[in-house]
Amino acid sequence: MGDFNRKVEETTSRVGKTVGETTERVEKEATEFIKYLNDEVVPAVRQHSTKALRVAAQKLHDLANYMDKHSAARK
């Protein structure tokens, strides 16, 4: 029975160590991932969103001009 208890304790210790190391690694990776999102992804999304808004604004401007031109022709 003593041998069994020793093996259980060793296994528990190994599992605990592995879980601890994995937790540290996940925390480190999560921190790096958040930094990457903030430093790289967010600025790129903002830049492309601004460009998309400018293109949409130009298209709406063109549509308004088209509508003005064609409604003036009907009158």
C-alpha positions as CSV (number, residue, x, y, z in Angstrom):
1,M,0.0,0.0,0.0
2,G,2.9,2.4,0.8
3,D,4.3,1.9,-2.8
4,F,0.9,2.8,-4.2
5,N,0.7,5.9,-2.1
6,R,4.2,7.0,-3.2
7,K,3.3,6.5,-6.9
8,V,0.1,8.5,-6.4
9,E,2.0,11.3,-4.8
10,E,4.7,11.3,-7.5
11,T,2.0,11.3,-10.2
12,T,0.2,14.1,-8.4
13,S,3.4,16.1,-8.1
14,R,4.2,15.7,-11.8
15,V,0.7,16.6,-12.9
16,G,0.8,19.6,-10.6
17,K,4.1,20.7,-12.0
18,T,2.9,20.3,-15.6
19,V,-0.3,22.2,-14.9
20,G,1.7,25.0,-13.2
21,E,4.1,25.2,-16.2
22,T,1.2,25.2,-18.6
23,T,-0.6,27.9,-16.7
24,E,2.5,30.1,-16.7
25,R,2.9,29.5,-20.5
26,V,-0.7,30.3,-21.2
27,E,-0.6,33.5,-19.2
28,K,2.6,34.6,-21.0
29,E,1.2,33.7,-24.4
30,A,-2.1,35.5,-23.6
31,T,-0.1,38.6,-22.6
32,E,1.9,38.5,-25.8
33,F,-1.3,37.9,-27.9
34,I,-3.1,40.9,-26.3
35,K,0.0,43.1,-27.0
36,Y,0.0,41.9,-30.6
37,L,-3.7,42.7,-31.0
38,N,-3.2,46.2,-29.5
39,D,0.0,47.0,-31.4
40,E,-0.7,45.4,-34.8
41,V,-4.3,44.4,-35.4
42,V,-6.2,47.4,-33.8
43,P,-4.2,50.0,-35.8
44,A,-4.7,48.1,-39.0
45,V,-8.4,47.7,-38.5
46,R,-8.7,51.4,-37.7
47,Q,-6.7,52.3,-40.8
48,H,-8.8,50.1,-43.1
49,S,-12.1,51.2,-41.4
50,T,-11.2,54.8,-42.1
51,K,-10.4,54.0,-45.7
52,A,-13.7,52.1,-46.1
53,L,-15.6,55.1,-44.6
54,R,-13.9,57.4,-47.1
55,V,-14.8,55.2,-50.0
56,A,-18.4,54.9,-48.8
57,A,-18.6,58.6,-48.4
58,Q,-17.3,59.1,-51.9
59,K,-19.9,56.6,-53.3
60,L,-22.7,58.4,-51.4
61,H,-21.5,61.7,-52.8
62,D,-21.5,60.3,-56.3
63,L,-25.0,58.9,-55.8
64,A,-26.3,62.2,-54.5
65,N,-24.8,63.9,-57.6
66,Y,-26.4,61.3,-59.8
67,M,-29.8,61.7,-58.1
68,D,-29.6,65.5,-58.4
69,K,-28.6,65.3,-62.1
70,H,-31.5,62.9,-62.9
71,S,-34.1,64.6,-60.8
72,A,-33.3,68.0,-62.5
73,A,-33.7,66.3,-65.9
74,R,-37.2,65.2,-65.1
75,K,-38.4,68.7,-64.1
